[in-house]
Amino acid sequence: MDRRNFFKTVGGGMLASGTILGVPGIVQPEKVYGSSKGMKLTYEVKKLQLRNTWTIARNSSNFKNNVFVKLEKDGIIGIGEAAPNIRYNESTESTIDTIKKAIPIFNNANPNDFVELGYEIKKICKDQTAAKCALDIALMDWVGKSYQLPLHKLWGLNPKKGPLTSFSIGIDKPKVVIQKTKDAEPYKILKVKLGKGDDEGMIKAVRSVAPNKPIRVDINEGWTDKEKAIKKIEWLVKNGVEFVEQPMPSSMLKETRWLRDRSPIPLIADEAVKNAHDIPKLAEAYDGINIKIMKSAGLQEALRMIWIAKSLNLKIMIGCMIASSVSISAAAQLSSLIDYADLDGNLLISNDPFLGVKVIDGRLVLNDKFGIGVNEI
Ligand code: MG
């Protein structure tokens, strides 16, 4: 029996066991094996409308213009998304410019060399990680679809082991915060944004309607005085806060280490960490890291970050930007490896163009669809 007929015999969706090309337990189907090259890369901007004005210590917004990409080859389409963030000098325009630079790379690429191709994408320019993330999500979505496996299965991860996800409450007037907290009733953990002034007022408003719910807080680099910061943390601990995300500017590593030595609850790095390279130096000042695929330039680097963080005994959180189900479902593929999930970006928008991972009883529930598991509505 030749190779093609062997695969026909084992059946359309079934794969024989074995190891080929470094993927344990999987023999690649004939149609994706070989050296054929060339992927078509297209992009499109979609305006995502926020349910409420979104305010954090840094800025406010009512909508986000995210850039969606499609990678096509052999009738299979991989989908990706970029959520550009001004904090990292990204805009819709700079994202599109970066994606355009990748067109010739993909026109000559074999997607089965996805690890090498991932590194090629990272080399396009120094930063612009949201654009590179869109390309990596689309590439891995294509790979999963061509192997006929959800990505979490391709990576050997148990989809039932993911943690509860938190729901974020942005900075606002007490009346609005109370309403947002009531609306967040189905979610079992809240992440409250602080660092822009009346931190106590924000927590008091949340606690007035959710007296016992676990709360995490995100300062978004908003505290710049370490003595005041430790007093705020002590007050937050009395109000049942579990951990503090990015209390001080990422550049204030020495002050953050001082704070960490005195804080009774964990400090989690967010803006201070983008990729695997950043992690070792943070281990002395933080107890954990918030990995976001938009910062890491995609799923492949996020996976490398998880292994490094685990080796340094750091807690691992997966967070997100304001984004559609494409980004959230992609990041959720890694959720069984992490301690804390904050994957609610798609829940904060009112016109999600895609369907993917669901939140049921506060928990991320992955589906069995191939790749990142999303469909366009
Ligand atoms: Mg954060």
Residues whose N, C-alpha, C, O or C-beta is under 5 A from the ligand:
A	BS01	MG	D218 E245 D270
